[in-house]
Amino acid sequence: MRWDRAELNATYYSTEYSDLQTNIFDGTLSFLVQNASSAEVKGFEIDGRYLIAEGIELYASAASLDYKFTDFPDSQCGYGEAPTNGIYCDRSGATAPYAPETTTNLGLDYSRDLGNGMVIDANLNVDTSSKYFITTNLDKNIDQGGYTKYGAQIGLGSDDGKWRLSVIGDNLTDERIRVIGGTIPLARTFVQLASGGALDGIAYDAIYARPRNVTVKFDYNF
C-alpha cells in the first residue's frame, strides 16, 4: 500500500448531559416533555479513502456509539412491559432512541475521461446499521432491526461539467427501514371500548424510508 495515496481520520468523543429532556407519548393522545435527568454519550468514528489507481477510489467509514441514560427512573413503559418503578420503567443504563451501536459505509468511485469532451463515472456503495429503537419508551414491538442497504449510480457527462446524464439506484435490496413510528393515538382505548373492557390491545404506525428506487437524472448548468 502506498500511503501517499491514502487518507485516514479518527475521532473519539465523550459527552455528559444533565437535566436532559425528552419528548414522550402518553399512550393515549398527548405528547409530553419529560425530564430524563442525565445521560452519557461516547463513541468512536473513523473514515478514510484510498486511491487504488487513477480514477478509482475506495472509501469507507465506521462509527461506534454508546448512548446511555445514567439516571432516568421515571420513563414511560412500552406496551406489555412490566413497570419497575411504580407505574414507570427505570431506563437508567438503557440506550436512547435512534442510537445504533454501529454504523458503516463502504463505497467505490470510478471516473474516466473518454475523450471528445466526455467523462464517464460510476459509484457502488453499501451502508449498514445495527438495530435501534425508534420510540422514546423503547418499545421493542416497533424497533428497527439491523440492515444492509446497497446503492449504485453511473453517469455520462461533459468534461467541463456543463451537463451530466445519470442513472441512480438506491436501496437496491428493498430494505424496510423505519424512519419514525409509534403507538396510534387512542388505539388502546378503542380496543377496550369495543370489547367492553374484556380485551386489551395496541396498534402501531410507522413511516418508512423509500423502497428500492431507480432514478434517471439530467443536469445542465447554464
C-alpha positions in Angstrom: 0.0 0.0 0.0 1.3 3.5 -0.9 0.4 5.8 1.9 0.7 8.9 -0.2 -2.5 7.7 -1.9 -4.3 7.3 1.4 -6.2 9.5 3.9 -7.3 8.4 7.4 -9.2 10.3 10.1 -10.3 9.2 13.5 -12.3 10.9 16.3 -13.2 9.9 19.9 -15.8 11.8 21.8 -17.4 11.7 25.3 -20.2 14.0 26.4 -22.3 14.0 29.6 -25.7 15.6 29.8 -27.6 16.8 32.8 -31.2 18.0 33.1 -31.9 16.2 29.8 -35.4 16.5 28.5 -37.2 14.1 26.1 -40.5 14.1 24.2 -42.8 11.1 25.1 -46.2 9.9 24.0 -48.6 9.3 27.0 -50.1 6.2 25.3 -53.4 7.8 24.7 -53.5 11.2 22.9 -50.9 13.6 24.1 -47.2 14.2 23.7 -45.3 15.5 26.8 -41.9 16.8 27.7 -40.3 14.7 30.4 -37.1 15.1 32.4 -34.7 12.3 31.7 -32.3 13.6 34.2 -28.9 12.6 32.8 -27.2 10.7 30.0 -23.7 9.9 28.7 -22.7 9.7 25.1 -19.4 8.4 23.9 -18.1 6.9 20.7 -15.5 6.5 18.1 -15.6 7.4 14.4 -13.1 6.5 11.7 -13.1 7.3 8.0 -10.7 7.1 5.1 -10.1 6.8 1.4 -7.5 5.2 -0.8 -6.7 5.9 -4.5 -6.3 2.4 -5.9 -5.4 3.7 -9.4 -6.0 6.7 -11.5 -9.8 7.3 -11.4 -10.6 4.5 -8.9 -11.0 5.4 -5.3 -12.1 3.3 -2.3 -13.7 5.0 0.7 -15.1 3.7 4.0 -16.3 4.9 7.4 -17.4 3.3 10.6 -18.9 4.6 13.9 -19.4 3.0 17.3 -21.9 4.8 19.6 -22.6 4.2 23.3 -25.5 6.3 24.4 -26.9 5.6 27.8 -29.3 7.2 30.2 -27.4 7.4 33.5 -30.4 8.5 35.6 -33.9 8.0 34.1 -36.1 6.3 36.7 -39.5 7.6 35.5 -39.7 6.6 31.8 -42.9 5.5 30.1 -43.1 1.8 29.7 -43.6 0.1 26.4 -46.8 -1.9 25.7 -46.9 -5.1 27.7 -43.8 -4.2 29.6 -43.9 -4.6 33.4 -43.2 -1.4 35.4 -40.1 -1.5 37.5 -40.6 1.8 39.4 -44.3 2.2 40.4 -46.1 2.9 37.1 -42.8 3.7 35.4 -39.9 1.8 33.9 -36.4 2.7 35.1 -34.3 3.3 32.0 -31.1 4.1 33.9 -28.4 2.3 31.9 -30.6 1.9 28.9 -29.9 3.3 25.4 -31.7 6.1 23.7 -33.9 6.0 20.5 -32.2 6.4 17.1 -28.8 5.4 18.6 -27.5 2.3 16.7 -24.3 0.9 18.3 -22.6 0.5 15.0 -22.9 2.0 11.5 -20.7 1.6 8.5 -20.3 2.9 4.9 -18.2 1.4 2.1 -18.0 2.7 -1.4 -16.0 2.7 -4.7 -15.8 5.6 -7.1 -14.7 5.3 -10.7 -14.2 8.0 -13.3 -12.6 8.0 -16.7 -12.1 10.5 -19.5 -13.4 9.1 -22.7 -12.0 11.8 -24.9 -14.0 14.1 -27.2 -15.0 16.1 -24.1 -16.9 13.2 -22.5 -16.4 11.7 -19.0 -18.0 8.5 -17.5 -18.3 7.9 -13.8 -19.8 5.3 -11.5 -20.3 4.5 -7.9 -21.1 1.5 -5.8 -21.9 1.9 -2.1 -23.2 -0.1 0.9 -24.5 1.2 4.3 -25.1 -0.9 7.4 -26.6 -0.2 10.7 -27.2 -2.3 13.9 -30.7 -2.3 15.5 -32.1 0.7 17.3 -35.2 1.9 19.0 -37.5 4.5 17.3 -39.7 5.4 20.2 -38.8 7.2 23.4 -40.4 4.5 25.6 -38.0 2.0 23.9 -40.9 -0.2 22.8 -39.5 -3.5 21.5 -42.6 -4.2 19.4 -41.6 -1.5 16.9 -37.8 -1.2 17.0 -35.7 -1.1 13.8 -33.7 -4.2 13.2 -30.2 -4.0 11.7 -29.9 -3.7 8.0 -27.6 -3.5 5.0 -28.5 -1.1 2.2 -26.9 -1.0 -1.3 -26.8 1.8 -3.8 -25.2 2.4 -7.2 -25.0 5.0 -10.0 -23.5 5.6 -13.4 -23.2 8.8 -15.2 -22.0 10.3 -18.5 -21.3 14.0 -19.0 -19.1 16.7 -20.4 -15.6 17.1 -19.0 -16.3 20.8 -18.3 -19.2 20.0 -16.0 -21.8 21.6 -18.4 -24.1 18.6 -18.4 -24.5 15.1 -17.0 -26.9 12.2 -17.5 -27.0 9.7 -14.7 -28.9 6.6 -13.6 -29.1 6.3 -9.8 -30.2 3.3 -7.8 -30.9 3.4 -4.0 -31.9 0.7 -1.5 -31.4 -1.9 -4.2 -32.2 -4.8 -1.9 -35.5 -3.1 -1.0 -34.9 -3.0 2.8 -37.8 -2.0 5.0 -36.3 0.8 7.2 -38.5 2.6 9.7 -37.8 6.3 9.9 -40.3 7.1 12.6 -43.1 5.3 14.3 -45.1 4.7 17.5 -48.4 3.9 19.0 -51.5 5.1 17.2 -53.4 7.6 19.4 -56.4 6.1 21.3 -55.7 2.6 19.8 -55.7 1.0 23.2 -58.8 2.9 24.3 -60.8 1.9 21.3 -59.8 -1.8 21.8 -61.0 -1.7 25.4 -64.3 0.1 24.5 -65.1 -2.2 21.6 -64.7 -5.2 23.8 -66.4 -3.8 26.8 -63.2 -3.8 28.7 -62.6 -7.6 28.1 -59.7 -7.1 25.8 -56.5 -5.1 25.8 -54.5 -4.3 22.6 -52.5 -1.8 20.8 -51.8 -0.6 17.2 -48.7 1.0 15.7 -48.0 3.1 12.7 -44.6 3.9 11.0 -43.1 5.9 8.2 -40.6 4.0 6.2 -37.6 5.2 4.1 -38.1 4.9 0.4 -38.1 1.4 -1.0 -36.0 0.3 -3.9 -35.9 3.1 -6.4 -34.1 3.9 -9.7 -33.9 7.4 -11.0 -32.8 8.9 -14.3 -31.4 12.4 -13.8 -30.2 15.0 -16.2 -28.2 18.0 -15.0 -27.4 21.1 -17.1 -25.5 24.2 -15.9 -26.3 27.4 -17.7 
